């Protein structure tokens, strides 16, 4: 399979004028070209083929086939191994998707929403038999008003006990029901006569000791410290950079609530920066995350030794 690197009949490089050149034929394209006699003899000795260029050499090594695309009829090359593995007769993934989607539609009949008042076609592969949560039929045949009364009562009881609006994660088993009955969680809160929780950091919350907190989770932490008579400070600046502040300070320890950890790259970089500052100044840093506050409060386990 060797034997390229020669010249055409019409142009002989100056470096080959002193060599004995012989006319030979390319094993692939049949073109006649000049080649050194020593190379031709070498090819005969080892059973090699002669090629006029690297292009002919590379094409001779191809063991696949040229096929016509089933969708656009475009001719393309496919290695033999890939043809044997799967009936891959498409020039691109987009052409394959167009044909395969048509075949799937023929094999799979169109499924309509199970709600008799809707009958909207469902997307292919959808597991639910309803197009949306609001169209789901209550198979238990329990009146919707009873569910609404139960949900409103539970939200009000939570508010009386904790003096705040419950988070979605705190109402396990009721959140999906609220979306079905009221459309959204905020609509369910409004139905109780309360004001829904704002977007994170959009509104300040006042703790029991008068501290202004950036989020409801920080208010929960502040109220816990106040209720357990743990002396603390709010918004304490870091030693090296006064623009950076810790959420709380207990004795010589800083407490941070990292509510957006793992969600924003800049926020994660800020966490690393605060950790490095505490490490350089030997300041203990207590890290609290959303899972430590909601839906189950683990503050007693984290802050037990700080009283």
C-alpha angles and dihedrals in degrees: 000000000000134000112097129123100087134123141251121260093248099053124042117183116236091242091063099048092094093048125088107250125195130193113246137166126243111247092223112034098023093232117154115233142157122261135172112267091230091059092048091051090048090053091051092049095053097032095247126158124236122238129186095214145006088256092062090044093054093045091051090058093058112107098180133089139248110242137183117241112246091221109038099014090232115154115239140164122249126181114245093239092058092048091054095048096054137358090260103171100148127100093216143009091254092058090048091051093052094054097038093050091053091051092048091052090054094048095043115055119222112270118212128209111275091228105100092214093056113036090175116163112255123227115262112271096017111150097201119079090216127075092221143000092256091060095052113120119228102236092189089065091223111152114258091228089064091055091048092051091049093048094047090048092051093050092049092048089052091050092051092049100044101020093231142082113274120246120236092251091055094059098065113184093012104070096077090044090053091052092050095048102035103023095236138027092245090056089055090052091049090051089063091056093251131120115252120242111268126235113288112285091359094109133032120236123211115222124214092263092051098259116145110233128195096220142016090253091057089049090053090052092046092048090049092054091047094047092050092047094242109158109231144161128222129227099003115186121236119247100245101034120034090192089068116075133185118227095233141000126208115186102310096338128097123218122205129185106208099196097164099042111146093012104080126036094213090049091053090049089052090052091053090048092053091048091052092051091051091047093051092049096039092240115155111235121203111202121203124187133191092262088060092058107030140079090353120027113232097170093112091061093045099042100030095112095046098074 
